[in-house]
């Protein structure tokens, strides 16, 4: 399994140069590295001084690069959909629809990119995957997709199981053969359980990876400009809402003084990169130990059943921006544009919130 690393904040070529330098830094340390870039233009290829395609190509010793082209990813995924249809339907209807014909729907690109990262990670070919993303809330929604989708699967599966229709299907010996006859479906319990279990396993693996700083981490990229600082602080807090570890800050500035940022990003370490035009070697030498910093960063959430407390790290927000609600076994925390549903463990499930306080960037919920 690889370490997946991405960068949030400062837009433009600065962030891409840092991503490239980070990839080369890992590669020179002997790691097998894959640099992945969104299909947003020729910028990454120009900075790499290498042609990029939809399949990984070596661009540096121990370093491969790939462009995540949505159209190519969609074609590849569509073939898998057709295989599944052929497996469960006697007369497939999608066999004459080709991936090259399909338009890309809004949000589809993020889902396809996330699945591509998952597949490259599962291949076992790489020790580190650098994801050169958009670096904004779109990236966070993509990385938090496993948690969001698992909530939908969990909640609506339970609603269906408790419904009259769900009970009728489960209890009646005639429903399954009737569905097989009318809808031309190869119905067996194993057939229908298998894809559901596969989806749940993938989502569980995604959630576990996001919560592990040895597996997924982000770093903030900013300048001394107050607007840039405010933006990355907001992204920092939003990253915590999806459970993403933020390991540190990379400051691009001519001034090496860190005093102005000491309070803004405490307790994260701040690495200063100077110079108006980045040089690969200069950047590689200036960059921090990403893996070490990520493992030392504050955890987005801590649940202590013994004391009956849930603590969430929410930097970049104040008390007025945080909303807390409870519904059944789940607690929902809204902060900024992110909503997090916390499924309470058995020791706290069923208990009502007794109190909550927001202090020193932490929201502490007591039961």
C-alpha positions as CSV (number, residue, x, y, z in Angstrom):
1,X,0.0,0.0,0.0
2,X,1.2,3.5,-0.9
3,X,1.3,6.8,0.8
4,X,-1.1,9.1,-1.1
5,X,-0.1,12.8,-0.7
6,X,-1.8,15.9,-2.0
7,X,-1.5,19.6,-1.6
8,X,-4.2,22.2,-0.7
9,X,-4.3,25.9,-1.2
10,X,-2.3,28.2,-3.4
11,X,-3.4,27.8,-7.0
12,X,-1.3,28.0,-10.2
13,X,2.1,26.6,-11.0
14,X,3.5,27.0,-7.4
15,X,1.5,24.1,-6.1
16,X,2.3,21.9,-9.1
17,X,6.0,22.7,-8.8
18,X,5.9,21.6,-5.1
19,X,4.1,18.4,-6.1
20,X,6.7,17.6,-8.7
21,X,9.6,18.4,-6.3
22,X,7.9,16.2,-3.7
23,X,7.6,13.3,-6.2
24,X,11.3,13.7,-7.2
25,X,12.4,13.9,-3.5
26,X,10.7,10.5,-2.8
27,X,12.1,9.0,-6.0
28,X,15.7,10.0,-5.1
29,X,15.2,8.3,-1.7
30,X,14.6,5.1,-3.6
31,X,10.8,5.1,-3.4
32,X,8.7,4.0,-6.3
33,X,6.6,7.0,-7.1
34,X,3.6,7.8,-9.2
35,X,2.7,11.5,-10.0
36,X,-0.9,11.8,-11.0
37,X,-2.4,15.0,-12.5
38,X,-5.9,16.1,-13.3
39,X,-6.6,16.7,-17.0
40,X,-6.8,20.5,-16.7
41,X,-4.3,21.5,-19.3
42,X,-0.7,21.2,-20.3
43,X,0.8,22.9,-17.2
44,X,2.1,19.7,-15.5
45,X,3.6,18.3,-18.7
46,X,5.4,21.6,-19.3
47,X,6.8,21.8,-15.8
48,X,7.9,18.1,-15.9
49,X,9.3,18.7,-19.4
50,X,7.8,15.4,-20.4
51,X,4.8,14.2,-22.3
52,X,2.0,12.7,-20.1
53,X,-0.7,10.3,-21.2
54,X,-3.5,8.3,-19.6
55,X,-1.1,5.4,-18.9
56,X,1.9,5.8,-16.5
57,X,5.1,6.8,-18.2
58,X,8.6,7.0,-16.6
59,X,9.8,10.7,-16.4
60,X,12.6,10.4,-13.9
61,X,14.4,7.5,-12.2
62,X,11.9,5.7,-9.9
63,X,9.2,8.2,-11.0
64,X,6.2,7.6,-13.3
65,X,3.6,10.2,-14.3
66,X,0.0,9.8,-15.5
67,X,-2.7,12.2,-16.6
68,X,-6.1,11.3,-15.1
69,X,-8.2,11.9,-18.2
70,X,-11.9,11.6,-17.4
71,X,-12.9,10.3,-20.8
72,X,-10.4,7.5,-20.7
73,X,-11.3,6.6,-17.1
74,X,-15.0,6.6,-18.0
75,X,-14.4,4.2,-20.9
76,X,-12.5,1.8,-18.7
77,X,-15.1,1.9,-16.0
78,X,-17.9,1.4,-18.5
79,X,-16.5,-1.8,-19.6
80,X,-16.6,-3.1,-16.0
81,X,-20.3,-2.0,-15.8
82,X,-21.1,-4.1,-18.9
83,X,-19.3,-7.1,-17.5
84,X,-21.4,-6.9,-14.3
85,X,-24.6,-6.5,-16.3
86,X,-23.7,-9.6,-18.4
87,X,-23.1,-11.5,-15.2
88,X,-26.5,-10.8,-13.7
89,X,-28.9,-10.3,-16.7
90,X,-29.7,-13.1,-19.2
91,X,-30.1,-10.5,-22.0
92,X,-27.8,-7.5,-21.4
93,X,-29.0,-4.2,-22.8
94,X,-25.8,-2.1,-22.4
95,X,-23.6,-4.2,-24.7
96,X,-24.2,-1.9,-27.6
97,X,-23.4,1.3,-25.7
98,X,-19.7,2.2,-25.9
99,X,-17.6,4.1,-23.5
100,X,-16.4,6.5,-26.2
101,X,-20.0,7.7,-26.6
102,X,-20.6,8.6,-23.0
103,X,-20.8,12.3,-21.9
104,X,-19.3,13.2,-18.6
105,X,-21.8,14.2,-15.9
106,X,-21.0,16.8,-13.2
107,X,-19.2,15.2,-10.3
108,X,-18.4,12.0,-12.3
109,X,-14.8,13.1,-12.9
110,X,-14.1,13.2,-9.1
111,X,-15.5,9.7,-8.6
112,X,-13.5,8.3,-11.5
113,X,-10.3,10.0,-10.3
114,X,-10.8,8.6,-6.8
115,X,-11.3,5.1,-8.2
116,X,-8.2,5.4,-10.3
117,X,-6.1,6.4,-7.3
118,X,-7.6,3.3,-5.5
119,X,-6.6,1.0,-8.3
120,X,-3.1,2.4,-8.6
121,X,-2.7,2.0,-4.9
122,X,-4.0,-1.5,-4.9
123,X,-1.6,-2.5,-7.7
124,X,1.3,-2.6,-5.3
125,X,3.6,-1.0,-7.9
126,X,4.1,2.2,-5.9
127,X,5.3,3.3,-2.5
128,X,4.1,6.9,-2.9
129,X,1.4,8.4,-5.0
130,X,1.4,12.2,-5.4
131,X,-2.0,13.6,-6.4
132,X,-1.7,16.9,-8.1
133,X,-5.4,18.0,-7.6
134,X,-7.3,21.2,-7.8
135,X,-6.3,21.8,-4.2
136,X,-9.6,23.2,-3.1
137,X,-13.0,22.0,-1.7
138,X,-13.5,19.9,-4.8
139,X,-10.5,17.8,-3.8
140,X,-11.9,17.4,-0.2
141,X,-15.3,16.3,-1.4
142,X,-13.6,13.7,-3.6
143,X,-11.4,12.3,-0.8
144,X,-14.4,12.3,1.5
145,X,-16.5,10.4,-1.0
146,X,-16.1,7.0,0.7
147,X,-17.5,8.3,4.0
148,X,-20.4,10.0,2.3
149,X,-21.3,7.0,0.2
150,X,-21.1,4.7,3.1
151,X,-23.6,6.8,5.0
152,X,-26.1,6.6,2.1
153,X,-25.6,2.8,1.8
154,X,-25.9,2.3,5.5
155,X,-28.9,4.6,6.0
156,X,-31.0,3.6,3.0
157,X,-30.3,-0.1,3.2
158,X,-31.7,0.0,6.8
159,X,-34.7,2.1,5.7
160,X,-35.4,-0.5,2.9
161,X,-35.0,-3.4,5.3
162,X,-37.5,-1.9,7.7
163,X,-40.0,-1.0,5.0
164,X,-43.1,-3.2,4.1
165,X,-41.5,-3.9,0.7
166,X,-38.2,-4.9,2.2
167,X,-40.0,-7.2,4.7
168,X,-42.1,-8.8,2.0
169,X,-39.1,-9.6,-0.2
170,X,-37.2,-11.0,2.8
171,X,-40.1,-13.1,4.1
172,X,-41.9,-14.3,0.9
173,X,-40.8,-17.5,-0.9
174,X,-42.4,-16.3,-4.1
175,X,-40.9,-12.8,-4.5
176,X,-37.4,-14.0,-5.7
177,X,-38.6,-16.4,-8.5
178,X,-41.2,-13.8,-9.6
179,X,-38.5,-11.1,-10.0
180,X,-36.3,-13.6,-11.8
181,X,-39.1,-14.4,-14.3
182,X,-40.4,-10.8,-14.9
183,X,-37.2,-8.9,-14.9
184,X,-34.9,-11.5,-16.6
185,X,-32.5,-11.5,-13.6
186,X,-30.3,-14.3,-12.4
187,X,-31.5,-14.0,-8.8
188,X,-29.6,-15.8,-6.1
189,X,-28.8,-14.6,-2.6
190,X,-25.1,-14.9,-3.3
191,X,-25.4,-13.0,-6.6
192,X,-27.0,-10.0,-5.0
193,X,-24.9,-10.1,-1.8
194,X,-21.6,-10.2,-3.7
195,X,-21.6,-6.7,-5.3
196,X,-23.1,-5.1,-2.2
197,X,-20.3,-6.6,-0.1
198,X,-17.7,-5.6,-2.6
199,X,-18.9,-2.0,-2.5
200,X,-19.0,-2.0,1.3
201,X,-15.4,-3.4,1.5
202,X,-14.2,-0.7,-0.9
203,X,-15.8,2.0,1.1
204,X,-14.5,0.6,4.4
205,X,-11.0,0.5,2.9
206,X,-11.3,4.1,1.7
207,X,-12.4,5.3,5.2
208,X,-9.6,3.4,6.9
209,X,-7.0,4.8,4.5
210,X,-8.2,8.3,5.0
211,X,-7.9,8.0,8.8
212,X,-4.4,6.6,8.6
213,X,-1.6,9.3,8.2
214,X,0.7,6.5,6.8
215,X,-1.8,6.1,4.0
216,X,-3.3,9.5,3.1
217,X,-2.2,13.0,4.0
218,X,-2.3,16.6,2.7
219,X,-0.1,19.6,3.1
220,X,-1.2,23.3,2.9
221,X,0.5,25.6,0.4
222,X,0.3,29.4,0.9
223,X,2.0,32.8,0.7
224,X,2.1,35.6,3.3
225,X,-1.0,37.2,1.6
226,X,-3.8,37.4,4.2
227,X,-6.3,36.1,1.6
228,X,-4.2,33.0,0.9
229,X,-3.8,32.4,4.6
230,X,-7.5,32.7,5.2
231,X,-8.2,30.3,2.3
232,X,-5.9,27.6,3.4
233,X,-7.1,27.8,7.1
234,X,-10.6,27.2,5.8
235,X,-9.4,24.3,3.8
236,X,-7.5,23.0,6.8
237,X,-10.7,23.0,8.9
238,X,-12.7,21.5,6.0
239,X,-10.1,18.7,5.7
240,X,-10.7,17.7,9.3
241,X,-14.4,17.4,8.6
242,X,-13.8,14.6,6.1
243,X,-11.1,13.0,8.4
244,X,-8.1,14.0,6.3
245,X,-4.8,14.4,8.1
246,X,-3.0,17.7,7.3
247,X,0.6,17.3,8.1
248,X,2.1,20.8,7.8
249,X,2.3,24.1,5.9
250,X,4.6,25.1,3.0
251,X,5.0,28.9,2.8
252,X,6.2,30.5,-0.4
253,X,7.7,33.7,0.7
254,X,10.8,35.9,0.3
255,X,10.7,36.5,4.1
256,X,11.9,33.6,6.2
257,X,10.3,35.0,9.3
258,X,7.6,32.7,10.7
259,X,6.4,34.8,13.5
260,X,3.3,36.1,11.6
261,X,2.2,32.5,11.0
262,X,3.0,30.9,14.3
263,X,-0.6,31.5,15.6
264,X,-2.4,30.9,12.3
265,X,-1.3,27.3,11.9
266,X,-0.3,26.1,15.4
267,X,0.5,23.3,16.0
268,X,1.4,22.5,12.4
269,X,5.1,23.0,11.4
270,X,5.7,25.6,8.7
271,X,8.3,25.1,6.0
272,X,9.5,28.2,4.2
273,X,10.4,28.0,0.5
274,X,12.0,31.1,-0.9
275,X,12.6,32.4,-4.5
276,X,10.3,33.7,-7.2
277,X,11.2,30.9,-9.7
278,X,11.5,27.5,-8.1
279,X,14.4,25.3,-8.9
280,X,13.9,21.5,-8.6
281,X,16.9,20.9,-6.5
282,X,16.3,24.0,-4.3
283,X,12.7,22.8,-3.7
284,X,13.7,19.2,-3.0
285,X,16.2,20.3,-0.4
286,X,13.7,22.7,1.2
287,X,10.8,20.3,1.5
288,X,10.0,18.7,4.9
289,X,9.9,15.0,5.8
290,X,6.2,14.5,4.7
291,X,5.7,11.1,6.2
292,X,7.0,12.1,9.6
293,X,5.1,15.3,9.9
294,X,1.8,13.6,8.8
295,X,2.2,11.0,11.5
296,X,2.7,13.8,14.2
297,X,-0.2,15.9,13.1
298,X,-3.4,16.3,15.2
299,X,-6.0,13.7,14.6
300,X,-9.3,15.0,13.1
301,X,-11.4,13.0,15.6
302,X,-10.9,11.2,18.9
303,X,-13.6,9.1,20.5
304,X,-13.1,8.1,24.2
305,X,-15.9,5.8,25.3
306,X,-14.6,5.6,28.8
307,X,-15.0,9.3,29.5
308,X,-18.0,9.6,27.1
309,X,-16.4,12.3,24.9
310,X,-15.9,12.9,21.2
311,X,-13.3,15.5,20.3
312,X,-13.1,17.0,16.8
313,X,-10.2,19.2,15.7
314,X,-11.7,22.1,13.7
315,X,-9.1,24.8,13.0
316,X,-10.2,27.7,10.7
317,X,-13.7,27.9,12.2
318,X,-15.1,29.8,15.2
319,X,-18.0,28.8,17.5
320,X,-20.6,30.5,15.4
321,X,-19.7,28.5,12.3
322,X,-20.1,25.1,13.9
323,X,-23.6,23.4,14.2
324,X,-24.2,20.2,16.1
325,X,-27.3,18.0,15.8
326,X,-28.1,14.4,16.9
327,X,-30.3,11.8,15.1
328,X,-30.5,8.3,16.5
329,X,-27.1,6.7,16.7
330,X,-25.4,9.5,14.7
331,X,-24.2,12.9,15.5
332,X,-23.9,15.5,12.7
333,X,-21.4,18.3,12.8
334,X,-21.6,21.1,10.2
335,X,-18.7,23.5,9.7
336,X,-18.2,25.6,6.7
337,X,-19.4,23.7,3.6
338,X,-18.7,20.3,5.1
339,X,-21.1,18.1,7.0
340,X,-19.8,15.1,9.0
341,X,-21.9,12.3,10.3
342,X,-20.3,10.5,13.2
343,X,-21.6,7.0,13.8
344,X,-21.3,6.5,17.5
345,X,-19.7,3.2,18.8
346,X,-21.7,0.8,21.0
347,X,-20.5,2.4,24.2
348,X,-22.1,5.7,23.2
349,X,-24.8,4.7,20.8
350,X,-28.2,5.5,22.2
351,X,-26.9,8.2,24.6
352,X,-28.0,11.8,24.2
353,X,-25.6,14.7,24.0
354,X,-25.1,16.1,27.5
355,X,-23.0,19.1,26.5
356,X,-20.6,20.6,24.0
357,X,-17.9,23.3,24.0
358,X,-15.7,24.8,21.3
359,X,-12.3,25.8,22.6
360,X,-8.7,26.0,21.2
361,X,-9.8,24.7,17.8
362,X,-11.5,21.7,19.4
363,X,-15.1,20.8,19.6
364,X,-15.7,18.5,22.6
365,X,-19.0,16.7,22.8
366,X,-19.9,15.0,26.1
367,X,-22.5,12.2,26.5
